[in-house]
Amino acid sequence: MKKLITKIKKLITKMRKIIIKKDEVKTQSDAILWHLKTYGAITSYEAIREYGATRLSAIIFNHRKDGYIIDSVPLTKKTRFGRNTTISKYVYVKPITLNEQLGMFCEIDK
């Protein structure tokens, strides 16, 4: 049981919560973090239209490397020529607190 708790604690310490405010946004990378915190998800089209960020996948890659948990959800959309194409919707996964994690896997002694 102690090994499980230790593993959970290590995993949780790697997860980062987005704590940026709108007035603290200075870069496109910051803007993407703020958008994920506020709206929960973003597509490449939204990043280009709202923030001028044309390399969203690179920004997401760097945020994942920094410890943010961001999932990719494939979406099928029609192009202007009527063909189907697959794009990614990036979804921010909010970290779960230690007590919530432990409650999922074992009983917490109170």
NUKOL-304811 format. One record per residue: x negated, y, z of N, C-alpha, C in turn; residue number from 1; residue in three letters. Coordinates in steps of 0.1 Angstrom, whole numbers, plus 5000, padded with zeros to 4 digits. Layout:
N
((X; Y; Z); (X; Y; Z); (X; Y; Z); NUM; ALA) ...
//
This chain:
110
((4992; 4988; 5000); (5000; 5000; 5000); (4991; 5013; 5000); 1; MET) ((4980; 5012; 5008); (4972; 5024; 5008); (4965; 5027; 4995); 2; LYS) ((4962; 5016; 4987); (4956; 5018; 4974); (4966; 5025; 4965); 3; LYS) ((4978; 5021; 4966); (4989; 5027; 4957); (4990; 5042; 4960); 4; LEU) ((4990; 5045; 4973); (4992; 5059; 4977); (4980; 5067; 4972); 5; ILE) ((4968; 5061; 4973); (4955; 5068; 4969); (4956; 5070; 4954); 6; THR) ((4961; 5060; 4946); (4962; 5062; 4931); (4972; 5073; 4928); 7; LYS) ((4983; 5074; 4935); (4993; 5084; 4933); (4988; 5098; 4936); 8; ILE) ((4980; 5099; 4947); (4975; 5112; 4950); (4965; 5117; 4940); 9; LYS) ((4956; 5107; 4934); (4947; 5111; 4924); (4954; 5116; 4912); 10; LYS) ((4965; 5109; 4908); (4972; 5113; 4896); (4979; 5127; 4898); 11; LEU) ((4984; 5129; 4909); (4991; 5142; 4912); (4981; 5153; 4912); 12; ILE) ((4969; 5151; 4917); (4960; 5162; 4918); (4955; 5166; 4904); 13; THR) ((4957; 5157; 4894); (4953; 5160; 4880); (4964; 5168; 4873); 14; LYS) ((4977; 5167; 4878); (4988; 5173; 4871); (4988; 5188; 4875); 15; MET) ((4991; 5197; 4866); (4991; 5211; 4869); (5005; 5217; 4866); 16; ARG) ((5009; 5226; 4875); (5022; 5233; 4873); (5019; 5246; 4867); 17; LYS) ((5028; 5250; 4858); (5026; 5263; 4851); (5031; 5274; 4861); 18; ILE) ((5022; 5283; 4864); (5026; 5294; 4873); (5022; 5308; 4867); 19; ILE) ((5025; 5309; 4854); (5022; 5322; 4847); (5035; 5330; 4846); 20; ILE) ((5033; 5344; 4848); (5045; 5353; 4847); (5044; 5360; 4833); 21; LYS) ((5056; 5365; 4829); (5056; 5372; 4816); (5046; 5383; 4815); 22; LYS) ((5045; 5391; 4825); (5035; 5402; 4825); (5021; 5398; 4825); 23; ASP) ((5018; 5385; 4828); (5004; 5380; 4828); (5000; 5375; 4815); 24; GLU) ((5008; 5374; 4805); (5005; 5368; 4792); (4996; 5378; 4784); 25; VAL) ((4984; 5373; 4781); (4974; 5381; 4774); (4970; 5375; 4761); 26; LYS) ((4971; 5361; 4760); (4967; 5354; 4748); (4978; 5346; 4742); 27; THR) ((4976; 5340; 4730); (4986; 5331; 4725); (4988; 5319; 4733); 28; GLN) ((4977; 5314; 4739); (4977; 5303; 4747); (4985; 5305; 4760); 29; SER) ((4984; 5317; 4766); (4992; 5321; 4777); (5006; 5322; 4774); 30; ASP) ((5009; 5327; 4762); (5023; 5329; 4757); (5030; 5315; 4755); 31; ALA) ((5022; 5305; 4750); (5028; 5292; 4749); (5031; 5286; 4763); 32; ILE) ((5022; 5288; 4772); (5024; 5283; 4786); (5037; 5289; 4792); 33; LEU) ((5038; 5302; 4790); (5049; 5309; 4795); (5062; 5304; 4789); 34; TRP) ((5062; 5302; 4776); (5074; 5297; 4769); (5077; 5283; 4774); 35; HIS) ((5068; 5274; 4776); (5070; 5261; 4781); (5076; 5261; 4795); 36; LEU) ((5071; 5270; 4803); (5076; 5272; 4817); (5091; 5277; 4817); 37; LYS) ((5093; 5287; 4808); (5106; 5293; 4808); (5117; 5285; 4801); 38; THR) ((5113; 5279; 4789); (5123; 5272; 4781); (5122; 5257; 4781); 39; TYR) ((5110; 5252; 4785); (5108; 5238; 4786); (5103; 5231; 4774); 40; GLY) ((5104; 5237; 4762); (5099; 5231; 4750); (5097; 5241; 4739); 41; ALA) ((5089; 5237; 4729); (5085; 5246; 4718); (5082; 5238; 4706); 42; ILE) ((5085; 5244; 4694); (5081; 5238; 4681); (5071; 5247; 4675); 43; THR) ((5065; 5242; 4664); (5055; 5250; 4657); (5061; 5262; 4651); 44; SER) ((5073; 5261; 4646); (5080; 5272; 4640); (5083; 5283; 4650); 45; TYR) ((5087; 5279; 4662); (5090; 5289; 4673); (5077; 5296; 4677); 46; GLU) ((5066; 5289; 4678); (5053; 5294; 4681); (5048; 5305; 4671); 47; ALA) ((5050; 5302; 4658); (5047; 5311; 4648); (5055; 5323; 4648); 48; ILE) ((5069; 5321; 4649); (5078; 5332; 4648); (5077; 5341; 4661); 49; ARG) ((5076; 5336; 4672); (5076; 5344; 4685); (5063; 5349; 4689); 50; GLU) ((5052; 5341; 4687); (5039; 5345; 4692); (5028; 5346; 4682); 51; TYR) ((5031; 5343; 4669); (5020; 5343; 4659); (5010; 5332; 4661); 52; GLY) ((5013; 5322; 4668); (5004; 5311; 4671); (5006; 5300; 4660); 53; ALA) ((4996; 5300; 4650); (4997; 5291; 4639); (4991; 5277; 4642); 54; THR) ((4984; 5276; 4653); (4977; 5263; 4656); (4982; 5257; 4669); 55; ARG) ((4995; 5255; 4670); (5002; 5251; 4682); (4996; 5238; 4687); 56; LEU) ((4993; 5228; 4678); (4988; 5215; 4682); (4975; 5217; 4689); 57; SER) ((4966; 5226; 4685); (4953; 5228; 4691); (4955; 5234; 4705); 58; ALA) ((4965; 5243; 4707); (4968; 5250; 4719); (4973; 5239; 4729); 59; ILE) ((4982; 5231; 4724); (4988; 5220; 4733); (4977; 5210; 4737); 60; ILE) ((4968; 5207; 4728); (4956; 5198; 4731); (4948; 5203; 4742); 61; PHE) ((4945; 5216; 4742); (4937; 5223; 4752); (4944; 5223; 4765); 62; ASN) ((4957; 5226; 4765); (4965; 5226; 4778); (4966; 5212; 4784); 63; HIS) ((4967; 5202; 4775); (4967; 5188; 4780); (4954; 5185; 4787); 64; ARG) ((4943; 5189; 4781); (4929; 5187; 4786); (4928; 5194; 4800); 65; LYS) ((4935; 5205; 4801); (4934; 5213; 4814); (4943; 5207; 4825); 66; ASP) ((4951; 5196; 4821); (4959; 5189; 4832); (4974; 5191; 4831); 67; GLY) ((4979; 5199; 4821); (4993; 5201; 4820); (4999; 5188; 4813); 68; TYR) ((5010; 5184; 4817); (5017; 5172; 4811); (5027; 5177; 4801); 69; ILE) ((5023; 5175; 4788); (5032; 5180; 4777); (5034; 5168; 4768); 70; ILE) ((5047; 5164; 4766); (5050; 5153; 4757); (5053; 5158; 4743); 71; ASP) ((5051; 5150; 4733); (5055; 5152; 4720); (5067; 5144; 4716); 72; SER) ((5077; 5151; 4711); (5089; 5144; 4707); (5091; 5146; 4692); 73; VAL) ((5091; 5135; 4684); (5093; 5137; 4670); (5107; 5141; 4666); 74; PRO) ((5108; 5151; 4657); (5122; 5155; 4652); (5122; 5154; 4637); 75; LEU) ((5133; 5150; 4631); (5134; 5149; 4617); (5142; 5161; 4613); 76; THR) ((5137; 5169; 4603); (5143; 5181; 4598); (5143; 5181; 4583); 77; LYS) ((5153; 5188; 4577); (5153; 5190; 4563); (5145; 5202; 4559); 78; LYS) ((5137; 5200; 4548); (5130; 5211; 4543); (5139; 5220; 4534); 79; THR) ((5134; 5231; 4529); (5142; 5240; 4520); (5144; 5233; 4507); 80; ARG) ((5137; 5222; 4504); (5139; 5215; 4492); (5148; 5203; 4494); 81; PHE) ((5153; 5201; 4506); (5163; 5190; 4508); (5156; 5177; 4513); 82; GLY) ((5143; 5177; 4514); (5137; 5164; 4518); (5136; 5164; 4533); 83; ARG) ((5135; 5152; 4539); (5133; 5151; 4553); (5118; 5151; 4557); 84; ASN) ((5115; 5158; 4568); (5101; 5158; 4573); (5102; 5157; 4588); 85; THR) ((5091; 5152; 4594); (5090; 5150; 4608); (5081; 5161; 4614); 86; THR) ((5086; 5168; 4624); (5079; 5178; 4632); (5078; 5174; 4646); 87; ILE) ((5070; 5180; 4654); (5069; 5177; 4668); (5075; 5188; 4676); 88; SER) ((5082; 5184; 4687); (5087; 5194; 4697); (5079; 5190; 4709); 89; LYS) ((5072; 5200; 4715); (5064; 5198; 4726); (5072; 5201; 4739); 90; TYR) ((5073; 5192; 4748); (5081; 5193; 4760); (5073; 5193; 4772); 91; VAL) ((5074; 5203; 4781); (5066; 5204; 4793); (5073; 5195; 4804); 92; TYR) ((5065; 5186; 4810); (5069; 5178; 4821); (5065; 5184; 4834); 93; VAL) ((5074; 5188; 4842); (5071; 5195; 4855); (5065; 5184; 4865); 94; LYS) ((5054; 5187; 4871); (5048; 5177; 4881); (5058; 5174; 4892); 95; PRO) ((5057; 5162; 4897); (5066; 5158; 4908); (5057; 5159; 4921); 96; ILE) ((5063; 5163; 4931); (5056; 5165; 4944); (5051; 5151; 4949); 97; THR) ((5042; 5151; 4958); (5037; 5139; 4964); (5048; 5131; 4971); 98; LEU) ((5056; 5138; 4979); (5067; 5131; 4986); (5076; 5125; 4976); 99; ASN) ((5080; 5132; 4965); (5089; 5126; 4955); (5082; 5113; 4949); 100; GLU) ((5069; 5114; 4946); (5062; 5103; 4940); (5062; 5091; 4950); 101; GLN) ((5058; 5094; 4962); (5058; 5083; 4972); (5071; 5077; 4975); 102; LEU) ((5082; 5085; 4974); (5095; 5080; 4976); (5100; 5071; 4965); 103; GLY) ((5094; 5073; 4954); (5098; 5064; 4942); (5092; 5050; 4944); 104; MET) ((5080; 5049; 4950); (5073; 5037; 4951); (5073; 5030; 4964); 105; PHE) ((5075; 5037; 4975); (5074; 5031; 4988); (5082; 5039; 4998); 106; CYS) ((5085; 5034; 5009); (5092; 5041; 5020); (5082; 5050; 5027); 107; GLU) ((5086; 5062; 5030); (5077; 5071; 5037); (5081; 5071; 5052); 108; ILE) ((5070; 5068; 5060); (5073; 5068; 5074); (5075; 5082; 5079); 109; ASP) ((5085; 5085; 5087); (5088; 5098; 5092); (5086; 5098; 5107); 110; LYS) 
//
